[in-house]
Amino acid sequence: MIRTMLRGTLALAVALALGAAGTWLWVAVRYHLIAPLAADTAHSCARIPGVAKPEDVAVDTVRGGAFVSGSGANGRAVPGLYRVDFSGGQASLTNAVAAPPPLALQPHGLSLYTGPDGRQTLFVVNHAAQGHQIMIFDVQADGRLMWRSTLRDPALYSPNDVAAVSPSAFYVSNATRAPTAKTLATAWGRLKALLNFPATGNVAYFDGVSFHTVADGFKLANGVSMSPDGKYVLVSETFGQRVSIFRRDGATNALRLERRVALPGGPDNIDSAPDGTFYVAVTPRLPDLLAYTRKMSLTRPATEIVRLDPREWKVNPVWRDNGTKLAAISSGVAYRTADGRPGLLFGNISPDDNFVLNCTEAKR
């Protein structure tokens, strides 16, 4: 009897060990934990200090520079909207808001719209104490922001990013209906998220009057971006490790899924460039990011930027780092330097990297 019980216990222990090993192997393969990490050598990078957790960046092609959403607080850096200024030969960050809006700024994703007449509008996802909202700012002649209005609606259940369509219309991604913060606070919760994150994220469209759901079923809907010609809307799915490409109906603003493109990691923000390509911020090893951003690990997660070209939707690596230059990347946007060289501005959600990273192609 005892021998039978021992055999049964041993068999159970072996089964559990094999199950745990199999689970770890599945996570390791799916989330690239055993893949080699490469570092970029083609760019020269410099920090632009003065902001904590600069989650998103939007390039201003009219005045130059860029807008930055500072979502954290660390030392002198406080949550707010900032502007990257390249004048004077050295990049710097300044407060972008001309006058404080009615509610405190806790910004997340943002999108800059430039009309045919050159007038600009900045849309900002804001997580104020009063609830989730979209703030709309007019860009003044000097490049500073003047608050216009604030939108609050039950449709904004977990807003993450926004894609401007006109001075009053936009698409917005809602990440998830799951209690993400509580779920990811423990190792077990993070493992469950990695194994099977709930597909409750969506994308809504605001037509200037009301919100309408236009796409759903995302395993954490993150970045959303529209092509310059208005033909496509792209949505990044963090735990799905892919980008969904939608054909946009210009008359109704409805979205029709055209294809999904697998990525080499968990994507965050997507940004369209003037040439019609898209830049996607990717974390190759998502488990490292989840532990690091909650200060449960000192391992700085690797980062990557990939580019998608609408002509074939092939994933093209642009920039990689093993965590040395930047950790917890959240956005990467392309711009041109004063001498015409390609440049990249990177945002992050790192608890340690209180800067925007500016990288340009190394001079040869």
Sequence and secondary structure as in RCSB ss.txt:
>XXXX:A:sequence
MIRTMLRGTLALAVALALGAAGTWLWVAVRYHLIAPLAADTAHSCARIPGVAKPEDVAVDTVRGGAFVSGSGANG
RAVPGLYRVDFSGGQASLTNAVAAPPPLALQPHGLSLYTGPDGRQTLFVVNHAAQGHQIMIFDVQADGRLMWRST
LRDPALYSPNDVAAVSPSAFYVSNATRAPTAKTLATAWGRLKALLNFPATGNVAYFDGVSFHTVADGFKLANGVS
MSPDGKYVLVSETFGQRVSIFRRDGATNALRLERRVALPGGPDNIDSAPDGTFYVAVTPRLPDLLAYTRKMSLTR
PATEIVRLDPREWKVNPVWRDNGTKLAAISSGVAYRTADGRPGLLFGNISPDDNFVLNCTEAKR
>XXXX:A:secstr
 HHHHHHHHHHHHHHHHHHHHHHHHHHHHHTTTTS      SEEEEEEES S EEEEEE TTTSSEEEEE   BT
TB SEEEEEE GGGS EEEE BSS  SS   EEEEEEEE TTS EEEEEEEEETTEEEEEEEEE TTS EEEEEE
E  TT SSEEEEEE SSS EEEEE  SS HHHHTTSHHHHHHHHHH    EEEEEE SS EEEEEEEESSEEEEE
E TTSSEEEEEETTTTEEEEEEE TTT  EEEEEEEE SSEEEEEEE TTS EEEEEES HHHHHHHHTTS    
  EEEEEE TTT  EEEEEEE SSS SSEEEEEEEE TTS EEEEEEE  SS  EEEEEEE   
